[in-house]
Amino acid sequence: MTAPPPAAAPQFPVWRYAGRLAPLAVLWTVLVGLLAWLLYTRANWNEDSDRADVREWLDNTRVFRKTLAELVREYVDLLHADAPGLDHADTVKNKRAEIEEHLRAMVEPTRMYAGQLPLFPNVYALEVEFAGVPDLDARPAPPLGWVSPKPRPGGAARAQLRTVEFDPALNRPGARATVRCVYQLHSFNRMQKQQDEYRLWQTVAAVVLVPATLIAVALVARSLRRERARELATWRAEAEAEHHQRELLAARVKQQEAERETEELGRKLLEQELEAAKLANRAADAERDALEMKSQLYASIGIMAGSYAHNIKNLLVRPNDLLARCMESAGPGTDEHGMLDEVRATLGTVTERLQQILRTVRRDPANAEVTRVDVNALARDAARTWAEMGRDKWKLSLTADVPPGPAPVTGDLSHLQQALENLVFNARDATFEMRNHLRDEAKRDPDATGRRQKLLDAAAWRGEVHLRAYRDGDRAVLEVRDNGIGMTDEVRRNCLKTHFSTKRDNALYEGYSAGMGLGLSFVAMVLEHHGAALEIESTPLRGTTFRVRFPLAAE
């Protein structure tokens, strides 16, 4: 609850005062109107009389037994004739000449005796204009008129020029003619007398209206002052009565505001506690989601690894049985026995390697077996292990650029081996896609010769995977670069996410353990637990470079 605003000063009661002063205002308005009308009629009756005289002169003057209005009507009737004769054009021309001669005959006496005959006007122009009247060539009929060779007066005398217009009634609907006369009365004494009378009546009106207006204003001001004093006295009494009530309400408002502030503070504290609880729940949910994703990842990798192990073991049963029989047949000490023994040792190495892979993929990367690992040796071993298979089976060149000396880091050797091999396999798959892209582009060439050459170039194209290890300050850097298909920005942003893959359901990768979206996500998880940073540089059709930066171990 808020305190009421202080009482405002009483507004001016316009309508109440207007009702009381209405009789006086009406009387003053009637007086002013009557004086204005008398002054106007007295000042303009001479000029109206002169205009009426000139109008009568224009309307009734007969030079050739016809007035100007009659000649104009005959001229318009000729122009609108329904069946004109052969001499119609000459008749119209003669009628125009007759009207012009009539105008000239009317004004020549006034021009010849200008200033000699009292009350004769000086005519400066006498014209007849037409509207809605077509000429013989269907264009608007041109005006007819007479213009005085004497120039019109300038300066103050120009104000004495007068113009009189009248429209003679025509017999044609839509047709209109206007007779205009510009003249000047040269009776100066009469005009001077008219102006003196106008000033006299102005003085009389001022003498009457000014005192009447002052008296009316004084009466109105006195009445308004009295009403205003009464209103102010009433308002002061009401304001004093309201003052005590406002003080009580102000105290009550302050108490309510204090209570409301206390409630608001308690509400804010509850909201903060609720928000903190929500944040804690979100953090717990995020942690549970992360653990669930890791569990799904490890489960998927375990299923995949178990499937691979089962297939490999099934494939090794028959070769081991055949080797045992062959060694029994060959007998000890022979060359055949030695070669078969070497094959059996190789198969044993494959089995041991398989068991190592199974232990690696089934172990949580967070529980790594931390040892001292040489990144340079890791790159050399990977190149030596996969170079021959890359050349013979994958149809690509796998090379390594590793400087002499060690680059020690702290980590799990098995995990790092798997991460590097996943990067190599990813580069291999990119070269496969690039070769397939080149073949598809060659097949789309409409020119047979060009298509054949492009197919040959695509067949001759070879993928390249290059491993490079080097030191960069306090970091050991391992790069895997290929000349494969490359990645778009969207693929590069999502390639480390679990189960994201562009190879799924693609026959091109059948048999290469690709398309499950687990390889790069496993690499990212392993590098995260080793404190390594992964950089990806890629351009579509320009290849990709994976750059891993490990913190060097203390020497």
QUIMOJO-V542278 format. One record per residue. N is the residue number from 1. SS is DSSP state (h for helix, s for strand, l for the rest). PSI is psi in radians with two decimals (999 if undefined). OMEGA is omega as a letter, one per 40 degrees, with the letter a starting at -180 (999 if undefined). Layout:
n=N ss=SS psi=PSI omega=OMEGA
n=N ss=SS psi=PSI omega=OMEGA
This chain:
n=1 ss=l psi=2.30 omega=a
n=2 ss=l psi=2.67 omega=a
n=3 ss=l psi=2.51 omega=i
n=4 ss=l psi=2.60 omega=i
n=5 ss=l psi=2.70 omega=i
n=6 ss=l psi=2.59 omega=a
n=7 ss=l psi=2.27 omega=a
n=8 ss=l psi=2.75 omega=i
n=9 ss=l psi=2.52 omega=a
n=10 ss=l psi=2.41 omega=i
n=11 ss=l psi=2.71 omega=a
n=12 ss=l psi=2.09 omega=a
n=13 ss=l psi=1.44 omega=a
n=14 ss=h psi=-0.88 omega=a
n=15 ss=h psi=-0.59 omega=i
n=16 ss=h psi=-0.75 omega=i
n=17 ss=h psi=-0.63 omega=a
n=18 ss=h psi=-0.66 omega=i
n=19 ss=h psi=-0.63 omega=i
n=20 ss=h psi=-0.59 omega=a
n=21 ss=h psi=0.03 omega=a
n=22 ss=h psi=-0.78 omega=i
n=23 ss=h psi=-0.75 omega=i
n=24 ss=h psi=-0.71 omega=i
n=25 ss=h psi=-0.69 omega=i
n=26 ss=h psi=-0.78 omega=i
n=27 ss=h psi=-0.76 omega=a
n=28 ss=h psi=-0.65 omega=i
n=29 ss=h psi=-0.72 omega=i
n=30 ss=h psi=-0.73 omega=i
n=31 ss=h psi=-0.81 omega=i
n=32 ss=h psi=-0.73 omega=i
n=33 ss=h psi=-0.71 omega=i
n=34 ss=h psi=-0.77 omega=i
n=35 ss=h psi=-0.70 omega=i
n=36 ss=h psi=-0.72 omega=a
n=37 ss=h psi=-0.75 omega=i
n=38 ss=h psi=-0.75 omega=i
n=39 ss=h psi=-0.74 omega=a
n=40 ss=h psi=-0.83 omega=a
n=41 ss=h psi=-0.67 omega=i
n=42 ss=h psi=-0.62 omega=a
n=43 ss=h psi=-0.45 omega=a
n=44 ss=h psi=0.03 omega=a
n=45 ss=h psi=-0.52 omega=i
n=46 ss=h psi=-0.75 omega=a
n=47 ss=h psi=-0.68 omega=i
n=48 ss=h psi=-0.63 omega=i
n=49 ss=h psi=-0.74 omega=i
n=50 ss=h psi=-0.72 omega=i
n=51 ss=h psi=-0.69 omega=i
n=52 ss=h psi=-0.66 omega=i
n=53 ss=h psi=-0.79 omega=a
n=54 ss=h psi=-0.67 omega=i
n=55 ss=h psi=-0.74 omega=i
n=56 ss=h psi=-0.69 omega=i
n=57 ss=h psi=-0.75 omega=a
n=58 ss=h psi=-0.60 omega=a
n=59 ss=h psi=-0.50 omega=a
n=60 ss=h psi=-0.11 omega=a
n=61 ss=l psi=2.26 omega=i
n=62 ss=l psi=1.93 omega=i
n=63 ss=l psi=-0.87 omega=i
n=64 ss=l psi=0.89 omega=i
n=65 ss=l psi=0.15 omega=i
n=66 ss=l psi=2.56 omega=i
n=67 ss=l psi=2.94 omega=i
n=68 ss=h psi=-0.68 omega=i
n=69 ss=h psi=-0.68 omega=i
n=70 ss=h psi=-0.73 omega=i
n=71 ss=h psi=-0.69 omega=i
n=72 ss=h psi=-0.75 omega=i
n=73 ss=h psi=-0.73 omega=i
n=74 ss=h psi=-0.68 omega=i
n=75 ss=h psi=-0.75 omega=i
n=76 ss=h psi=-0.67 omega=i
n=77 ss=h psi=-0.66 omega=i
n=78 ss=h psi=-0.73 omega=a
n=79 ss=h psi=-0.48 omega=a
n=80 ss=l psi=0.32 omega=a
n=81 ss=l psi=2.36 omega=a
n=82 ss=l psi=-0.64 omega=a
n=83 ss=l psi=1.37 omega=a
n=84 ss=l psi=2.53 omega=i
n=85 ss=l psi=-3.04 omega=a
n=86 ss=l psi=-0.56 omega=a
n=87 ss=l psi=0.48 omega=a
n=88 ss=h psi=-0.73 omega=a
n=89 ss=h psi=-0.72 omega=i
n=90 ss=h psi=-0.63 omega=i
n=91 ss=h psi=-0.75 omega=i
n=92 ss=h psi=-0.72 omega=a
n=93 ss=h psi=-0.71 omega=i
n=94 ss=h psi=-0.64 omega=i
n=95 ss=h psi=-0.65 omega=i
n=96 ss=h psi=-0.75 omega=i
n=97 ss=h psi=-0.63 omega=i
n=98 ss=h psi=-0.73 omega=i
n=99 ss=h psi=-0.73 omega=i
n=100 ss=h psi=-0.69 omega=i
n=101 ss=h psi=-0.63 omega=i
n=102 ss=h psi=-0.77 omega=i
n=103 ss=h psi=-0.75 omega=a
n=104 ss=h psi=-0.68 omega=a
n=105 ss=h psi=-0.49 omega=i
n=106 ss=h psi=-0.67 omega=a
n=107 ss=h psi=-0.30 omega=a
n=108 ss=h psi=-0.73 omega=i
n=109 ss=h psi=-0.71 omega=a
n=110 ss=h psi=-0.55 omega=i
n=111 ss=h psi=-0.65 omega=a
n=112 ss=h psi=-0.64 omega=a
n=113 ss=l psi=0.56 omega=i
n=114 ss=l psi=2.24 omega=i
n=115 ss=l psi=-0.08 omega=a
n=116 ss=l psi=-0.61 omega=a
n=117 ss=l psi=2.15 omega=a
n=118 ss=l psi=2.54 omega=i
n=119 ss=l psi=0.10 omega=i
n=120 ss=l psi=2.28 omega=a
n=121 ss=s psi=2.71 omega=i
n=122 ss=s psi=1.95 omega=a
n=123 ss=s psi=2.21 omega=a
n=124 ss=s psi=-0.38 omega=i
n=125 ss=s psi=2.41 omega=i
n=126 ss=s psi=1.90 omega=a
n=127 ss=s psi=2.72 omega=i
n=128 ss=s psi=2.06 omega=i
n=129 ss=s psi=2.60 omega=a
n=130 ss=s psi=2.59 omega=i
n=131 ss=s psi=2.26 omega=a
n=132 ss=l psi=0.33 omega=a
n=133 ss=l psi=1.94 omega=i
n=134 ss=s psi=2.56 omega=i
n=135 ss=l psi=-3.07 omega=a
n=136 ss=l psi=-0.51 omega=a
n=137 ss=l psi=0.34 omega=i
n=138 ss=l psi=0.03 omega=i
n=139 ss=l psi=2.85 omega=a
n=140 ss=s psi=2.43 omega=a
n=141 ss=l psi=2.34 omega=a
n=142 ss=l psi=2.69 omega=i
n=143 ss=l psi=2.73 omega=i
n=144 ss=s psi=2.47 omega=a
n=145 ss=s psi=3.01 omega=i
n=146 ss=s psi=2.31 omega=i
n=147 ss=s psi=2.27 omega=a
n=148 ss=l psi=2.39 omega=i
n=149 ss=l psi=-0.25 omega=i
n=150 ss=l psi=2.24 omega=a
n=151 ss=l psi=2.67 omega=i
n=152 ss=l psi=2.60 omega=a
n=153 ss=l psi=2.65 omega=i
n=154 ss=l psi=-3.13 omega=i
n=155 ss=h psi=-2.43 omega=a
n=156 ss=h psi=-0.51 omega=a
n=157 ss=h psi=-0.34 omega=a
n=158 ss=h psi=-0.46 omega=i
n=159 ss=h psi=-0.27 omega=i
n=160 ss=h psi=-0.11 omega=i
n=161 ss=l psi=2.45 omega=i
n=162 ss=s psi=2.70 omega=i
n=163 ss=s psi=2.28 omega=i
n=164 ss=s psi=2.28 omega=i
n=165 ss=s psi=2.51 omega=i
n=166 ss=s psi=2.69 omega=a
n=167 ss=l psi=1.94 omega=i
n=168 ss=l psi=2.39 omega=a
n=169 ss=l psi=2.18 omega=i
n=170 ss=l psi=2.78 omega=a
n=171 ss=l psi=0.07 omega=a
n=172 ss=l psi=2.19 omega=i
n=173 ss=l psi=2.41 omega=a
n=174 ss=l psi=-0.25 omega=i
n=175 ss=l psi=2.49 omega=a
n=176 ss=s psi=2.41 omega=i
n=177 ss=s psi=2.46 omega=a
n=178 ss=s psi=2.17 omega=i
n=179 ss=s psi=2.13 omega=a
n=180 ss=s psi=2.30 omega=a
n=181 ss=s psi=2.15 omega=i
n=182 ss=s psi=2.10 omega=a
n=183 ss=s psi=3.01 omega=i
n=184 ss=s psi=2.21 omega=i
n=185 ss=s psi=2.27 omega=a
n=186 ss=l psi=0.30 omega=i
n=187 ss=l psi=1.51 omega=a
n=188 ss=h psi=-0.71 omega=a
n=189 ss=h psi=-0.67 omega=a
n=190 ss=h psi=-0.74 omega=i
n=191 ss=h psi=-0.68 omega=i
n=192 ss=h psi=-0.71 omega=i
n=193 ss=h psi=-0.68 omega=i
n=194 ss=h psi=-0.71 omega=i
n=195 ss=h psi=-0.65 omega=i
n=196 ss=h psi=-0.72 omega=i
n=197 ss=h psi=-0.66 omega=i
n=198 ss=h psi=-0.75 omega=i
n=199 ss=h psi=-0.64 omega=i
n=200 ss=h psi=-0.81 omega=a
n=201 ss=h psi=-0.56 omega=i
n=202 ss=h psi=-0.72 omega=i
n=203 ss=h psi=-0.76 omega=i
n=204 ss=h psi=-0.78 omega=a
n=205 ss=h psi=-0.71 omega=i
n=206 ss=h psi=-0.72 omega=a
n=207 ss=h psi=-0.61 omega=a
n=208 ss=h psi=-0.77 omega=a
n=209 ss=h psi=-0.64 omega=a
n=210 ss=h psi=-0.88 omega=i
n=211 ss=h psi=-0.70 omega=i
n=212 ss=h psi=-0.71 omega=i
n=213 ss=h psi=-0.72 omega=i
n=214 ss=h psi=-0.75 omega=i
n=215 ss=h psi=-0.77 omega=i
n=216 ss=h psi=-0.75 omega=i
n=217 ss=h psi=-0.71 omega=a
n=218 ss=h psi=-0.77 omega=i
n=219 ss=h psi=-0.75 omega=i
n=220 ss=h psi=-0.77 omega=a
n=221 ss=h psi=-0.73 omega=i
n=222 ss=h psi=-0.77 omega=a
n=223 ss=h psi=-0.74 omega=i
n=224 ss=h psi=-0.68 omega=a
n=225 ss=h psi=-0.74 omega=i
n=226 ss=h psi=-0.79 omega=i
n=227 ss=h psi=-0.66 omega=i
n=228 ss=h psi=-0.68 omega=i
n=229 ss=h psi=-0.74 omega=i
n=230 ss=h psi=-0.73 omega=i
n=231 ss=h psi=-0.69 omega=a
n=232 ss=h psi=-0.68 omega=i
n=233 ss=h psi=-0.75 omega=i
n=234 ss=h psi=-0.72 omega=a
n=235 ss=h psi=-0.69 omega=i
n=236 ss=h psi=-0.72 omega=i
n=237 ss=h psi=-0.76 omega=i
n=238 ss=h psi=-0.64 omega=i
n=239 ss=h psi=-0.72 omega=i
n=240 ss=h psi=-0.65 omega=i
n=241 ss=h psi=-0.59 omega=a
n=242 ss=h psi=-0.31 omega=a
n=243 ss=h psi=-0.82 omega=a
n=244 ss=h psi=-0.68 omega=i
n=245 ss=h psi=-0.65 omega=i
n=246 ss=h psi=-0.65 omega=i
n=247 ss=h psi=-0.75 omega=i
n=248 ss=h psi=-0.77 omega=i
n=249 ss=h psi=-0.63 omega=i
n=250 ss=h psi=-0.74 omega=i
n=251 ss=h psi=-0.72 omega=i
n=252 ss=h psi=-0.66 omega=i
n=253 ss=h psi=-0.73 omega=i
n=254 ss=h psi=-0.73 omega=i
n=255 ss=h psi=-0.75 omega=i
n=256 ss=h psi=-0.65 omega=i
n=257 ss=h psi=-0.70 omega=i
n=258 ss=h psi=-0.75 omega=i
n=259 ss=h psi=-0.69 omega=a
n=260 ss=h psi=-0.64 omega=i
n=261 ss=h psi=-0.69 omega=i
n=262 ss=h psi=-0.77 omega=i
n=263 ss=h psi=-0.68 omega=i
n=264 ss=h psi=-0.70 omega=i
n=265 ss=h psi=-0.76 omega=i
n=266 ss=h psi=-0.67 omega=i
n=267 ss=h psi=-0.70 omega=i
n=268 ss=h psi=-0.69 omega=i
n=269 ss=h psi=-0.73 omega=i
n=270 ss=h psi=-0.71 omega=i
n=271 ss=h psi=-0.71 omega=i
n=272 ss=h psi=-0.75 omega=i
n=273 ss=h psi=-0.70 omega=i
n=274 ss=h psi=-0.71 omega=i
n=275 ss=h psi=-0.70 omega=i
n=276 ss=h psi=-0.71 omega=i
n=277 ss=h psi=-0.69 omega=i
n=278 ss=h psi=-0.74 omega=i
n=279 ss=h psi=-0.71 omega=i
n=280 ss=h psi=-0.71 omega=i
n=281 ss=h psi=-0.72 omega=i
n=282 ss=h psi=-0.72 omega=i
n=283 ss=h psi=-0.74 omega=i
n=284 ss=h psi=-0.72 omega=i
n=285 ss=h psi=-0.74 omega=i
n=286 ss=h psi=-0.73 omega=i
n=287 ss=h psi=-0.72 omega=i
n=288 ss=h psi=-0.72 omega=i
n=289 ss=h psi=-0.74 omega=a
n=290 ss=h psi=-0.76 omega=i
n=291 ss=h psi=-0.68 omega=i
n=292 ss=h psi=-0.72 omega=i
n=293 ss=h psi=-0.71 omega=i
n=294 ss=h psi=-0.73 omega=i
n=295 ss=h psi=-0.74 omega=i
n=296 ss=h psi=-0.71 omega=i
n=297 ss=h psi=-0.84 omega=a
n=298 ss=h psi=-0.64 omega=i
n=299 ss=h psi=-0.74 omega=i
n=300 ss=h psi=-0.75 omega=i
n=301 ss=h psi=-0.70 omega=i
n=302 ss=h psi=-0.73 omega=i
n=303 ss=h psi=-0.78 omega=a
n=304 ss=h psi=-0.80 omega=a
n=305 ss=h psi=-0.70 omega=i
n=306 ss=h psi=-0.69 omega=i
n=307 ss=h psi=-0.79 omega=i
n=308 ss=h psi=-0.78 omega=a
n=309 ss=h psi=-0.73 omega=i
n=310 ss=h psi=-0.79 omega=i
n=311 ss=h psi=-0.73 omega=a
n=312 ss=h psi=-0.73 omega=i
n=313 ss=h psi=-0.71 omega=i
n=314 ss=h psi=-0.66 omega=i
n=315 ss=h psi=-0.46 omega=a
n=316 ss=h psi=-0.26 omega=a
n=317 ss=h psi=-0.87 omega=a
n=318 ss=h psi=-0.79 omega=i
n=319 ss=h psi=-0.66 omega=a
n=320 ss=h psi=-0.67 omega=i
n=321 ss=h psi=-0.78 omega=i
n=322 ss=h psi=-0.68 omega=i
n=323 ss=h psi=-0.70 omega=a
n=324 ss=h psi=-0.74 omega=i
n=325 ss=h psi=-0.74 omega=a
n=326 ss=h psi=-0.67 omega=i
n=327 ss=h psi=-0.61 omega=i
n=328 ss=h psi=-0.64 omega=a
n=329 ss=h psi=-0.67 omega=a
n=330 ss=h psi=-0.57 omega=a
n=331 ss=l psi=2.69 omega=a
n=332 ss=l psi=2.63 omega=i
n=333 ss=l psi=-0.19 omega=a
n=334 ss=l psi=2.85 omega=i
n=335 ss=h psi=-0.68 omega=i
n=336 ss=h psi=-0.70 omega=a
n=337 ss=h psi=-0.67 omega=i
n=338 ss=h psi=-0.76 omega=a
n=339 ss=h psi=-0.68 omega=i
n=340 ss=h psi=-0.61 omega=i
n=341 ss=h psi=-0.65 omega=i
n=342 ss=h psi=-0.68 omega=i
n=343 ss=h psi=-0.71 omega=a
n=344 ss=h psi=-0.65 omega=i
n=345 ss=h psi=-0.66 omega=i
n=346 ss=h psi=-0.73 omega=i
n=347 ss=h psi=-0.60 omega=i
n=348 ss=h psi=-0.68 omega=i
n=349 ss=h psi=-0.69 omega=i
n=350 ss=h psi=-0.74 omega=i
n=351 ss=h psi=-0.73 omega=i
n=352 ss=h psi=-0.71 omega=i
n=353 ss=h psi=-0.68 omega=i
n=354 ss=h psi=-0.78 omega=i
n=355 ss=h psi=-0.65 omega=i
n=356 ss=h psi=-0.73 omega=i
n=357 ss=h psi=-0.72 omega=i
n=358 ss=h psi=-0.72 omega=i
n=359 ss=h psi=-0.60 omega=a
n=360 ss=h psi=-0.89 omega=a
n=361 ss=h psi=-0.35 omega=i
n=362 ss=l psi=-0.02 omega=a
n=363 ss=l psi=2.44 omega=i
n=364 ss=l psi=2.23 omega=i
n=365 ss=h psi=-0.42 omega=i
n=366 ss=h psi=-0.40 omega=i
n=367 ss=h psi=0.98 omega=a
n=368 ss=l psi=2.68 omega=i
n=369 ss=l psi=1.67 omega=a
n=370 ss=l psi=2.19 omega=i
n=371 ss=s psi=-3.11 omega=i
n=372 ss=s psi=2.09 omega=a
n=373 ss=s psi=2.35 omega=i
n=374 ss=s psi=2.00 omega=a
n=375 ss=h psi=-0.67 omega=i
n=376 ss=h psi=-0.78 omega=i
n=377 ss=h psi=-0.62 omega=i
n=378 ss=h psi=-0.73 omega=i
n=379 ss=h psi=-0.70 omega=i
n=380 ss=h psi=-0.76 omega=a
n=381 ss=h psi=-0.71 omega=i
n=382 ss=h psi=-0.73 omega=i
n=383 ss=h psi=-0.70 omega=a
n=384 ss=h psi=-0.59 omega=a
n=385 ss=h psi=-0.70 omega=a
n=386 ss=h psi=-0.04 omega=a
n=387 ss=h psi=-0.80 omega=a
n=388 ss=h psi=-0.76 omega=i
n=389 ss=h psi=-0.64 omega=i
n=390 ss=h psi=-0.67 omega=a
n=391 ss=h psi=-0.74 omega=a
n=392 ss=h psi=-0.74 omega=a
n=393 ss=l psi=-0.75 omega=a
n=394 ss=l psi=-0.21 omega=i
n=395 ss=l psi=0.84 omega=i
n=396 ss=s psi=2.90 omega=a
n=397 ss=s psi=2.10 omega=i
n=398 ss=s psi=2.00 omega=a
n=399 ss=s psi=2.90 omega=a
n=400 ss=s psi=2.45 omega=i
n=401 ss=s psi=1.71 omega=a
n=402 ss=s psi=2.19 omega=i
n=403 ss=l psi=2.78 omega=i
n=404 ss=l psi=2.77 omega=i
n=405 ss=l psi=2.84 omega=a
n=406 ss=l psi=2.80 omega=i
n=407 ss=l psi=1.41 omega=a
n=408 ss=s psi=2.44 omega=i
n=409 ss=s psi=2.88 omega=i
n=410 ss=s psi=2.19 omega=a
n=411 ss=s psi=-3.02 omega=i
n=412 ss=l psi=2.05 omega=a
n=413 ss=h psi=-0.78 omega=a
n=414 ss=h psi=-0.78 omega=i
n=415 ss=h psi=-0.76 omega=a
n=416 ss=h psi=-0.64 omega=i
n=417 ss=h psi=-0.80 omega=a
n=418 ss=h psi=-0.69 omega=i
n=419 ss=h psi=-0.78 omega=a
n=420 ss=h psi=-0.72 omega=i
n=421 ss=h psi=-0.66 omega=i
n=422 ss=h psi=-0.68 omega=i
n=423 ss=h psi=-0.69 omega=i
n=424 ss=h psi=-0.78 omega=i
n=425 ss=h psi=-0.65 omega=i
n=426 ss=h psi=-0.70 omega=i
n=427 ss=h psi=-0.69 omega=i
n=428 ss=h psi=-0.81 omega=a
n=429 ss=h psi=-0.61 omega=i
n=430 ss=h psi=-0.64 omega=i
n=431 ss=h psi=-0.63 omega=i
n=432 ss=h psi=-0.80 omega=a
n=433 ss=h psi=-0.65 omega=a
n=434 ss=h psi=-0.72 omega=i
n=435 ss=h psi=-0.73 omega=i
n=436 ss=h psi=-0.67 omega=i
n=437 ss=h psi=-0.75 omega=i
n=438 ss=h psi=-0.66 omega=i
n=439 ss=h psi=-0.73 omega=i
n=440 ss=h psi=-0.71 omega=i
n=441 ss=h psi=-0.67 omega=i
n=442 ss=h psi=-0.66 omega=a
n=443 ss=h psi=-0.41 omega=a
n=444 ss=l psi=-0.15 omega=a
n=445 ss=l psi=2.13 omega=a
n=446 ss=l psi=-0.39 omega=a
n=447 ss=l psi=2.19 omega=a
n=448 ss=h psi=-0.77 omega=a
n=449 ss=h psi=-0.82 omega=i
n=450 ss=h psi=-0.66 omega=i
n=451 ss=h psi=-0.71 omega=a
n=452 ss=h psi=-0.75 omega=a
n=453 ss=h psi=-0.68 omega=i
n=454 ss=h psi=-0.63 omega=i
n=455 ss=h psi=-0.67 omega=i
n=456 ss=h psi=-0.72 omega=i
n=457 ss=h psi=-0.67 omega=i
n=458 ss=h psi=-0.65 omega=i
n=459 ss=h psi=-0.56 omega=a
n=460 ss=h psi=-0.25 omega=a
n=461 ss=l psi=2.41 omega=a
n=462 ss=l psi=2.44 omega=i
n=463 ss=s psi=2.67 omega=i
n=464 ss=s psi=2.26 omega=i
n=465 ss=s psi=2.14 omega=a
n=466 ss=s psi=2.20 omega=i
n=467 ss=s psi=2.41 omega=i
n=468 ss=s psi=2.33 omega=i
n=469 ss=s psi=2.41 omega=i
n=470 ss=s psi=2.90 omega=i
n=471 ss=s psi=2.52 omega=i
n=472 ss=s psi=1.53 omega=a
n=473 ss=l psi=-2.17 omega=i
n=474 ss=l psi=0.40 omega=a
n=475 ss=s psi=2.55 omega=i
n=476 ss=s psi=2.16 omega=a
n=477 ss=s psi=2.35 omega=i
n=478 ss=s psi=2.12 omega=a
n=479 ss=s psi=2.49 omega=i
n=480 ss=s psi=1.93 omega=a
n=481 ss=s psi=2.44 omega=i
n=482 ss=s psi=2.89 omega=i
n=483 ss=l psi=0.66 omega=a
n=484 ss=l psi=-2.69 omega=a
n=485 ss=l psi=-0.41 omega=a
n=486 ss=l psi=3.12 omega=a
n=487 ss=l psi=2.54 omega=i
n=488 ss=l psi=2.98 omega=i
n=489 ss=h psi=-0.67 omega=a
n=490 ss=h psi=-0.76 omega=i
n=491 ss=h psi=-0.69 omega=a
n=492 ss=h psi=-0.62 omega=i
n=493 ss=h psi=-0.49 omega=a
n=494 ss=h psi=-0.04 omega=a
n=495 ss=l psi=-0.36 omega=a
n=496 ss=l psi=-0.05 omega=a
n=497 ss=l psi=2.56 omega=a
n=498 ss=l psi=2.36 omega=i
n=499 ss=l psi=0.19 omega=i
n=500 ss=l psi=2.22 omega=a
n=501 ss=l psi=2.52 omega=i
n=502 ss=l psi=0.09 omega=a
n=503 ss=l psi=-0.09 omega=a
n=504 ss=l psi=2.45 omega=i
n=505 ss=l psi=0.57 omega=i
n=506 ss=l psi=2.09 omega=a
n=507 ss=h psi=-0.30 omega=a
n=508 ss=h psi=-0.52 omega=a
n=509 ss=h psi=0.21 omega=i
n=510 ss=l psi=2.19 omega=a
n=511 ss=l psi=0.01 omega=a
n=512 ss=l psi=0.29 omega=i
n=513 ss=l psi=0.72 omega=a
n=514 ss=l psi=2.83 omega=i
n=515 ss=l psi=0.00 omega=a
n=516 ss=l psi=-0.19 omega=i
n=517 ss=l psi=0.50 omega=a
n=518 ss=l psi=-0.41 omega=a
n=519 ss=h psi=-1.04 omega=a
n=520 ss=h psi=-0.53 omega=i
n=521 ss=h psi=-0.66 omega=i
n=522 ss=h psi=-0.70 omega=i
n=523 ss=h psi=-0.81 omega=a
n=524 ss=h psi=-0.68 omega=a
n=525 ss=h psi=-0.74 omega=a
n=526 ss=h psi=-0.78 omega=a
n=527 ss=h psi=-0.60 omega=i
n=528 ss=h psi=-0.74 omega=a
n=529 ss=h psi=-0.29 omega=i
n=530 ss=l psi=0.08 omega=i
n=531 ss=l psi=0.43 omega=a
n=532 ss=l psi=2.64 omega=i
n=533 ss=s psi=2.37 omega=a
n=534 ss=s psi=2.18 omega=i
n=535 ss=s psi=2.40 omega=a
n=536 ss=s psi=2.13 omega=i
n=537 ss=s psi=2.16 omega=a
n=538 ss=s psi=2.53 omega=i
n=539 ss=s psi=2.34 omega=i
n=540 ss=l psi=2.28 omega=i
n=541 ss=l psi=0.17 omega=a
n=542 ss=l psi=0.08 omega=i
n=543 ss=s psi=3.09 omega=a
n=544 ss=s psi=2.56 omega=i
n=545 ss=s psi=2.11 omega=i
n=546 ss=s psi=2.14 omega=a
n=547 ss=s psi=2.11 omega=a
n=548 ss=s psi=2.27 omega=i
n=549 ss=s psi=1.98 omega=i
n=550 ss=s psi=2.49 omega=i
n=551 ss=s psi=2.28 omega=a
n=552 ss=s psi=2.51 omega=i
n=553 ss=l psi=2.65 omega=i
n=554 ss=l psi=2.32 omega=a
n=555 ss=l psi=999 omega=999
